Amino acid sequence: MWSEEPTDLKNNKLVICAYHNVGCRCIETLLRQSAHVALIFTHEDSPAEDIWFDSVGELAARHGIPYLTSDISLPENVERVRDLAPDFIFSFYYRTMIRPVVLNIPARGALNLHGSYLPKYRGRVPVNWAVINGETSTGATLHYMLEKPDAGDIVDQEKVPILFTDSAYDIFGKVTNAAATVIDRAWPLLRDGGAQRIPMDLASGTYHGGRSPEDGRIEWTRSAITLYNLVRGVTHPYPGAFTMLDGKKVFIWKAWPLEGSGEPGLIVSYNPLLVGTGRGLLEIRSLQFEGEPELTAAEFLSHHHIQSFQEAL
């Protein structure tokens, strides 16, 4: 069983906090390198969330690794981790801030895998923010944890490109692969005491907070490219970009920016479906009234007669 401790490796005992695909891939990468994972902390899936990703709990169960879904920073869990005396603590897309009392336990340090090329996009949902902001690259970064989020010394990074046609889901897949690459490269160096530590230059980076479904509201006065980036940054499996029509939400799942002009929110063509923006036109290719099936633009127009989305302004 992979969780059993190899007797010929030093600095090899880990406690891991993990969730999501990145959590699974990073744990699998460590196990392939004979890491002894003594305990995993993960989360219960929220019934309000679309669970499209792999389960860390199921992975732990397959490998016979003990796991808990309670917060690692709870007093009883702090004591349990202290009793285990891990060499390292790793955090892989764990959603709860880990308190300093926990970070100070491991003999060799506590490290986090962040889904951006730090110091850019510190904070929450970095992949979505990078796509929404029209970035051409992002990455995965392994760094030491401090009380301040995403601020500790960098151990290793891997950059990935963001193509203009990529959605946030596409980039999340690339970042997941990059995360596994970083862990595969960095773990032997960490275990042997030879990993680099590059101070984080916070002044050259950015910090972003979380996003709520309401943040997907389309403002038609913004440029077509800006709106396109929003659509692809929050499209499936994320909550989606939306506008309003007859008092109901209309989600726009696929779009494309074009040159041209038109009054913001006003439909200027039905075939293809083109809507005016603050600069350029947005071609809508797939959309959905809330509570109804998703349709192509042609299918949608065969069911609904619309002239504009201007009431969303």
C-alpha positions as a Markdown table, in Angstrom:
| # | Residue | x | y | z |
|---|---|---|---|---|
| 1 | Met | 0.0 | 0.0 | 0.0 |
| 2 | Trp | 1.5 | 3.3 | -1.1 |
| 3 | Ser | 0.8 | 5.1 | 2.2 |
| 4 | Glu | 3.1 | 2.8 | 4.1 |
| 5 | Glu | 6.3 | 4.5 | 5.2 |
| 6 | Pro | 9.4 | 3.5 | 3.3 |
| 7 | Thr | 12.2 | 2.8 | 5.8 |
| 8 | Asp | 15.1 | 4.0 | 3.6 |
| 9 | Leu | 13.9 | 7.6 | 3.0 |
| 10 | Lys | 14.4 | 10.5 | 5.4 |
| 11 | Asn | 12.2 | 13.7 | 5.6 |
| 12 | Asn | 9.5 | 11.7 | 3.9 |
| 13 | Lys | 6.4 | 11.9 | 6.2 |
| 14 | Leu | 3.7 | 14.2 | 4.9 |
| 15 | Val | 0.3 | 15.5 | 6.0 |
| 16 | Ile | -1.6 | 16.8 | 3.1 |
| 17 | Cys | -4.6 | 19.2 | 2.8 |
| 18 | Ala | -6.2 | 18.8 | -0.6 |
| 19 | Tyr | -9.2 | 19.1 | -2.8 |
| 20 | His | -10.2 | 19.1 | -6.5 |
| 21 | Asn | -8.3 | 17.7 | -9.5 |
| 22 | Val | -5.1 | 19.5 | -8.5 |
| 23 | Gly | -5.2 | 17.8 | -5.1 |
| 24 | Cys | -5.6 | 14.4 | -6.6 |
| 25 | Arg | -2.9 | 14.8 | -9.2 |
| 26 | Cys | -0.4 | 16.2 | -6.7 |
| 27 | Ile | -1.0 | 13.4 | -4.2 |
| 28 | Glu | -0.7 | 10.7 | -6.9 |
| 29 | Thr | 2.6 | 12.3 | -8.0 |
| 30 | Leu | 4.0 | 12.2 | -4.5 |
| 31 | Leu | 2.9 | 8.6 | -4.0 |
| 32 | Arg | 4.6 | 7.5 | -7.2 |
| 33 | Gln | 7.8 | 9.0 | -5.7 |
| 34 | Ser | 7.4 | 6.9 | -2.5 |
| 35 | Ala | 6.3 | 9.7 | -0.2 |
| 36 | His | 4.7 | 8.5 | 3.0 |
| 37 | Val | 1.3 | 10.3 | 3.3 |
| 38 | Ala | 0.3 | 9.8 | 6.9 |
| 39 | Leu | -2.9 | 11.8 | 6.8 |
| 40 | Ile | -5.1 | 13.8 | 4.4 |
| 41 | Phe | -7.5 | 16.6 | 5.1 |
| 42 | Thr | -10.1 | 17.4 | 2.5 |
| 43 | His | -13.6 | 18.8 | 2.3 |
| 44 | Glu | -17.1 | 17.4 | 2.1 |
| 45 | Asp | -18.6 | 18.3 | -1.3 |
| 46 | Ser | -21.2 | 21.1 | -1.2 |
| 47 | Pro | -24.7 | 20.0 | -2.4 |
| 48 | Ala | -25.0 | 23.5 | -3.9 |
| 49 | Glu | -22.0 | 23.0 | -6.1 |
| 50 | Asp | -21.7 | 21.3 | -9.5 |
| 51 | Ile | -19.1 | 18.5 | -8.6 |
| 52 | Trp | -17.3 | 18.0 | -11.9 |
| 53 | Phe | -13.9 | 17.2 | -10.4 |
| 54 | Asp | -12.2 | 14.2 | -8.8 |
| 55 | Ser | -12.5 | 13.3 | -5.2 |
| 56 | Val | -9.5 | 13.4 | -2.9 |
| 57 | Gly | -11.5 | 11.4 | -0.3 |
| 58 | Glu | -12.1 | 8.6 | -2.8 |
| 59 | Leu | -8.4 | 8.6 | -3.8 |
| 60 | Ala | -7.3 | 8.4 | -0.1 |
| 61 | Ala | -9.7 | 5.5 | 0.4 |
| 62 | Arg | -8.3 | 3.6 | -2.6 |
| 63 | His | -4.8 | 3.8 | -1.2 |
| 64 | Gly | -5.7 | 3.1 | 2.4 |
| 65 | Ile | -4.7 | 6.6 | 3.6 |
| 66 | Pro | -6.5 | 8.0 | 6.6 |
| 67 | Tyr | -8.4 | 11.2 | 5.8 |
| 68 | Leu | -10.6 | 13.7 | 7.6 |
| 69 | Thr | -13.1 | 16.3 | 6.3 |
| 70 | Ser | -12.9 | 18.5 | 9.3 |
| 71 | Asp | -10.8 | 21.7 | 9.4 |
| 72 | Ile | -7.1 | 21.0 | 10.0 |
| 73 | Ser | -6.9 | 24.1 | 12.2 |
| 74 | Leu | -9.4 | 22.7 | 14.8 |
| 75 | Pro | -7.7 | 22.1 | 18.1 |
| 76 | Glu | -8.2 | 18.3 | 18.0 |
| 77 | Asn | -6.7 | 18.2 | 14.5 |
| 78 | Val | -3.8 | 20.4 | 15.5 |
| 79 | Glu | -2.9 | 17.9 | 18.2 |
| 80 | Arg | -3.3 | 14.9 | 15.8 |
| 81 | Val | -1.0 | 16.5 | 13.3 |
| 82 | Arg | 1.5 | 17.4 | 16.1 |
| 83 | Asp | 1.5 | 13.7 | 17.2 |
| 84 | Leu | 2.2 | 12.6 | 13.7 |
| 85 | Ala | 5.3 | 14.8 | 13.6 |
| 86 | Pro | 5.3 | 15.3 | 9.8 |
| 87 | Asp | 8.4 | 16.5 | 7.9 |
| 88 | Phe | 6.2 | 18.5 | 5.6 |
| 89 | Ile | 2.7 | 19.8 | 5.2 |
| 90 | Phe | 1.4 | 20.3 | 1.7 |
| 91 | Ser | -1.7 | 22.2 | 0.6 |
| 92 | Phe | -3.2 | 21.4 | -2.8 |
| 93 | Tyr | -6.3 | 23.5 | -3.5 |
| 94 | Tyr | -7.4 | 23.2 | 0.1 |
| 95 | Arg | -10.2 | 25.8 | 0.5 |
| 96 | Thr | -9.6 | 26.8 | 4.2 |
| 97 | Met | -6.9 | 29.1 | 5.4 |
| 98 | Ile | -4.4 | 27.1 | 7.5 |
| 99 | Arg | -3.6 | 28.8 | 10.8 |
| 100 | Pro | 0.0 | 29.5 | 11.8 |
| 101 | Val | -0.2 | 27.0 | 14.7 |
| 102 | Val | -0.4 | 24.3 | 12.0 |
| 103 | Leu | 2.1 | 25.8 | 9.7 |
| 104 | Asn | 4.7 | 25.7 | 12.5 |
| 105 | Ile | 4.4 | 22.0 | 13.1 |
| 106 | Pro | 6.3 | 20.3 | 10.3 |
| 107 | Ala | 10.0 | 20.0 | 10.7 |
| 108 | Arg | 10.9 | 20.9 | 7.1 |
| 109 | Gly | 8.1 | 23.4 | 6.3 |
| 110 | Ala | 4.6 | 23.8 | 5.0 |
| 111 | Leu | 4.1 | 24.4 | 1.3 |
| 112 | Asn | 1.2 | 25.3 | -1.0 |
| 113 | Leu | 0.5 | 24.7 | -4.7 |
| 114 | His | -1.1 | 27.8 | -6.2 |
| 115 | Gly | -2.8 | 27.9 | -9.6 |
| 116 | Ser | -1.0 | 30.9 | -11.0 |
| 117 | Tyr | 2.5 | 32.1 | -11.9 |
| 118 | Leu | 3.1 | 33.9 | -8.7 |
| 119 | Pro | 3.3 | 36.7 | -7.7 |
| 120 | Lys | 0.6 | 37.4 | -10.2 |
| 121 | Tyr | -3.0 | 36.3 | -9.3 |
| 122 | Arg | -2.5 | 35.7 | -5.6 |
| 123 | Gly | -5.8 | 34.9 | -3.9 |
| 124 | Arg | -8.9 | 33.1 | -5.0 |
| 125 | Val | -9.9 | 31.5 | -8.3 |
| 126 | Pro | -6.7 | 32.5 | -10.1 |
| 127 | Val | -7.4 | 30.6 | -13.3 |
| 128 | Asn | -10.8 | 32.3 | -13.8 |
| 129 | Trp | -9.3 | 35.7 | -13.1 |
| 130 | Ala | -6.5 | 35.2 | -15.6 |
| 131 | Val | -8.9 | 34.2 | -18.4 |
| 132 | Ile | -11.4 | 37.0 | -17.5 |
| 133 | Asn | -8.5 | 39.6 | -17.6 |
| 134 | Gly | -7.3 | 38.4 | -21.0 |
| 135 | Glu | -3.9 | 37.1 | -19.9 |
| 136 | Thr | -1.9 | 35.1 | -22.4 |
| 137 | Ser | -0.2 | 32.9 | -19.8 |
| 138 | Thr | -0.5 | 31.7 | -16.2 |
| 139 | Gly | 0.9 | 28.7 | -14.4 |
| 140 | Ala | 1.4 | 26.7 | -11.2 |
| 141 | Thr | 3.6 | 27.7 | -8.3 |
| 142 | Leu | 4.9 | 25.8 | -5.3 |
| 143 | His | 5.7 | 28.1 | -2.4 |
| 144 | Tyr | 6.2 | 28.0 | 1.4 |
| 145 | Met | 3.1 | 29.1 | 3.4 |
| 146 | Leu | 2.9 | 32.1 | 5.6 |
| 147 | Glu | 0.0 | 33.6 | 7.6 |
| 148 | Lys | -0.3 | 36.0 | 4.7 |
| 149 | Pro | -1.8 | 34.1 | 1.7 |
| 150 | Asp | 0.3 | 33.2 | -1.3 |
| 151 | Ala | 3.3 | 35.2 | 0.0 |
| 152 | Gly | 6.0 | 32.7 | 1.0 |
| 153 | Asp | 9.3 | 31.8 | -0.8 |
| 154 | Ile | 8.9 | 30.2 | -4.2 |
| 155 | Val | 10.3 | 26.7 | -4.7 |
| 156 | Asp | 9.3 | 26.0 | -8.3 |
| 157 | Gln | 7.0 | 27.2 | -11.0 |
| 158 | Glu | 5.7 | 26.0 | -14.4 |
| 159 | Lys | 4.2 | 28.4 | -16.9 |
| 160 | Val | 1.3 | 27.5 | -19.3 |
| 161 | Pro | -0.1 | 29.4 | -22.3 |
| 162 | Ile | -3.6 | 30.8 | -22.4 |
| 163 | Leu | -4.9 | 30.7 | -26.0 |
| 164 | Phe | -7.5 | 33.1 | -27.1 |
| 165 | Thr | -9.9 | 30.2 | -27.7 |
| 166 | Asp | -9.3 | 28.6 | -24.3 |
| 167 | Ser | -12.0 | 28.6 | -21.6 |
| 168 | Ala | -11.2 | 28.6 | -17.9 |
| 169 | Tyr | -11.9 | 24.9 | -17.9 |
| 170 | Asp | -9.3 | 24.4 | -20.5 |
| 171 | Ile | -6.7 | 26.4 | -18.5 |
| 172 | Phe | -7.6 | 24.5 | -15.3 |
| 173 | Gly | -6.6 | 21.3 | -17.1 |
| 174 | Lys | -3.3 | 22.9 | -18.2 |
| 175 | Val | -2.6 | 24.2 | -14.7 |
| 176 | Thr | -3.4 | 20.8 | -13.2 |
| 177 | Asn | -0.8 | 19.2 | -15.5 |
| 178 | Ala | 1.7 | 22.0 | -14.6 |
| 179 | Ala | 1.0 | 21.4 | -10.9 |
| 180 | Ala | 1.9 | 17.7 | -11.2 |
| 181 | Thr | 5.1 | 18.6 | -13.1 |
| 182 | Val | 6.1 | 21.0 | -10.4 |
| 183 | Ile | 5.6 | 18.5 | -7.6 |
| 184 | Asp | 7.4 | 15.8 | -9.6 |
| 185 | Arg | 10.4 | 18.0 | -10.0 |
| 186 | Ala | 10.4 | 19.7 | -6.6 |
| 187 | Trp | 9.7 | 16.8 | -4.2 |
| 188 | Pro | 13.0 | 15.0 | -4.4 |
| 189 | Leu | 14.8 | 18.3 | -3.9 |
| 190 | Leu | 12.7 | 19.2 | -0.9 |
| 191 | Arg | 13.2 | 15.7 | 0.7 |
| 192 | Asp | 16.9 | 15.9 | 0.2 |
| 193 | Gly | 17.2 | 19.5 | 1.4 |
| 194 | Gly | 18.3 | 20.9 | -2.0 |
| 195 | Ala | 15.3 | 22.9 | -3.1 |
| 196 | Gln | 15.7 | 26.6 | -3.8 |
| 197 | Arg | 13.8 | 29.4 | -2.0 |
| 198 | Ile | 13.2 | 32.5 | -4.0 |
| 199 | Pro | 11.6 | 35.4 | -2.0 |
| 200 | Met | 8.2 | 36.5 | -3.4 |
| 201 | Asp | 8.2 | 39.9 | -4.8 |
| 202 | Leu | 4.7 | 40.9 | -3.8 |
| 203 | Ala | 5.1 | 44.4 | -5.2 |
| 204 | Ser | 5.3 | 43.1 | -8.7 |
| 205 | Gly | 2.2 | 40.8 | -8.4 |
| 206 | Thr | -1.5 | 41.1 | -8.0 |
| 207 | Tyr | -4.1 | 39.9 | -5.6 |
| 208 | His | -7.7 | 39.0 | -6.4 |
| 209 | Gly | -10.7 | 37.9 | -4.3 |
| 210 | Gly | -13.2 | 35.3 | -4.9 |
| 211 | Arg | -16.1 | 35.5 | -7.3 |
| 212 | Ser | -19.8 | 34.9 | -6.9 |
| 213 | Pro | -22.3 | 33.9 | -9.6 |
| 214 | Glu | -23.6 | 37.5 | -9.6 |
| 215 | Asp | -20.2 | 38.6 | -10.8 |
| 216 | Gly | -21.0 | 37.0 | -14.1 |
| 217 | Arg | -23.5 | 39.8 | -15.0 |
| 218 | Ile | -22.8 | 41.2 | -18.5 |
| 219 | Glu | -22.4 | 45.0 | -18.8 |
| 220 | Trp | -23.0 | 45.7 | -22.5 |
| 221 | Thr | -21.2 | 49.0 | -22.4 |
| 222 | Arg | -17.9 | 47.1 | -22.1 |
| 223 | Ser | -16.0 | 46.0 | -25.1 |
| 224 | Ala | -16.8 | 42.8 | -27.1 |
| 225 | Ile | -13.4 | 41.4 | -26.2 |
| 226 | Thr | -13.9 | 42.1 | -22.5 |
| 227 | Leu | -17.3 | 40.4 | -22.6 |
| 228 | Tyr | -15.9 | 37.5 | -24.6 |
| 229 | Asn | -13.2 | 37.0 | -21.9 |
| 230 | Leu | -15.9 | 37.1 | -19.2 |
| 231 | Val | -18.0 | 34.4 | -21.0 |
| 232 | Arg | -15.0 | 32.0 | -21.5 |
| 233 | Gly | -13.8 | 32.7 | -18.0 |
| 234 | Val | -17.0 | 31.6 | -16.3 |
| 235 | Thr | -18.6 | 29.2 | -18.8 |
| 236 | His | -19.2 | 25.5 | -18.0 |
| 237 | Pro | -18.6 | 24.1 | -15.5 |
| 238 | Tyr | -18.6 | 27.5 | -13.7 |
| 239 | Pro | -21.8 | 29.5 | -13.0 |
| 240 | Gly | -21.8 | 31.4 | -16.3 |
| 241 | Ala | -22.1 | 34.9 | -17.7 |
| 242 | Phe | -25.6 | 36.3 | -17.9 |
| 243 | Thr | -27.8 | 39.1 | -19.0 |
| 244 | Met | -31.4 | 39.8 | -18.3 |
| 245 | Leu | -34.5 | 39.5 | -20.6 |
| 246 | Asp | -38.1 | 40.0 | -19.5 |
| 247 | Gly | -36.9 | 39.8 | -15.9 |
| 248 | Lys | -35.2 | 36.4 | -16.3 |
| 249 | Lys | -31.6 | 35.5 | -16.5 |
| 250 | Val | -30.2 | 34.5 | -19.9 |
| 251 | Phe | -26.9 | 32.7 | -19.6 |
| 252 | Ile | -24.4 | 33.1 | -22.5 |
| 253 | Trp | -22.2 | 30.1 | -22.7 |
| 254 | Lys | -20.4 | 30.6 | -26.0 |
| 255 | Ala | -19.6 | 33.8 | -27.8 |
| 256 | Trp | -17.0 | 35.4 | -30.1 |
| 257 | Pro | -15.9 | 39.0 | -30.5 |
| 258 | Leu | -16.1 | 40.7 | -33.8 |
| 259 | Glu | -15.3 | 44.1 | -35.3 |
| 260 | Gly | -18.3 | 46.4 | -36.0 |
| 261 | Ser | -20.5 | 48.8 | -34.2 |
| 262 | Gly | -23.9 | 48.8 | -32.6 |
| 263 | Glu | -25.8 | 50.3 | -29.6 |
| 264 | Pro | -24.8 | 48.4 | -26.5 |
| 265 | Gly | -27.2 | 45.5 | -25.8 |
| 266 | Leu | -29.1 | 46.0 | -29.1 |
| 267 | Ile | -29.3 | 43.1 | -31.5 |
| 268 | Val | -27.9 | 44.1 | -34.9 |
| 269 | Ser | -28.1 | 40.8 | -36.6 |
| 270 | Tyr | -30.1 | 37.5 | -36.1 |
| 271 | Asn | -28.0 | 35.3 | -38.4 |
| 272 | Pro | -25.5 | 35.2 | -36.9 |
| 273 | Leu | -26.8 | 36.6 | -33.6 |
| 274 | Leu | -24.8 | 39.8 | -33.1 |
| 275 | Val | -25.2 | 42.2 | -30.2 |
| 276 | Gly | -23.7 | 45.7 | -29.9 |
| 277 | Thr | -21.2 | 46.5 | -27.1 |
| 278 | Gly | -19.3 | 49.5 | -26.0 |
| 279 | Arg | -16.7 | 48.6 | -28.6 |
| 280 | Gly | -17.2 | 45.9 | -31.3 |
| 281 | Leu | -19.9 | 43.3 | -31.6 |
| 282 | Leu | -20.4 | 40.1 | -29.6 |
| 283 | Glu | -21.6 | 37.0 | -31.6 |
| 284 | Ile | -23.7 | 34.8 | -29.3 |
| 285 | Arg | -23.4 | 31.2 | -30.2 |
| 286 | Ser | -25.0 | 29.3 | -27.2 |
| 287 | Leu | -27.4 | 30.6 | -24.6 |
| 288 | Gln | -30.0 | 29.6 | -22.1 |
| 289 | Phe | -32.9 | 31.0 | -20.2 |
| 290 | Glu | -32.5 | 30.1 | -16.5 |
| 291 | Gly | -34.3 | 26.8 | -15.9 |
| 292 | Glu | -34.5 | 25.9 | -19.6 |
| 293 | Pro | -32.3 | 23.8 | -21.9 |
| 294 | Glu | -29.1 | 25.4 | -23.4 |
| 295 | Leu | -29.7 | 26.2 | -27.1 |
| 296 | Thr | -27.7 | 27.3 | -30.0 |
| 297 | Ala | -28.4 | 30.9 | -31.1 |
| 298 | Ala | -30.6 | 29.7 | -34.0 |
| 299 | Glu | -32.6 | 27.3 | -31.7 |
| 300 | Phe | -33.0 | 30.1 | -29.2 |
| 301 | Leu | -34.3 | 32.6 | -31.7 |
| 302 | Ser | -36.8 | 30.0 | -33.1 |
| 303 | His | -38.4 | 29.9 | -29.6 |
| 304 | His | -38.0 | 33.5 | -28.5 |
| 305 | His | -38.4 | 36.9 | -30.3 |
| 306 | Ile | -36.0 | 39.4 | -28.9 |
| 307 | Gln | -34.7 | 42.8 | -30.1 |
| 308 | Ser | -32.2 | 43.8 | -27.4 |
| 309 | Phe | -30.7 | 43.0 | -24.0 |
| 310 | Gln | -30.7 | 46.7 | -23.1 |
| 311 | Glu | -32.7 | 46.2 | -19.9 |
| 312 | Ala | -29.6 | 44.7 | -18.5 |
| 313 | Leu | -27.9 | 48.1 | -18.5 |
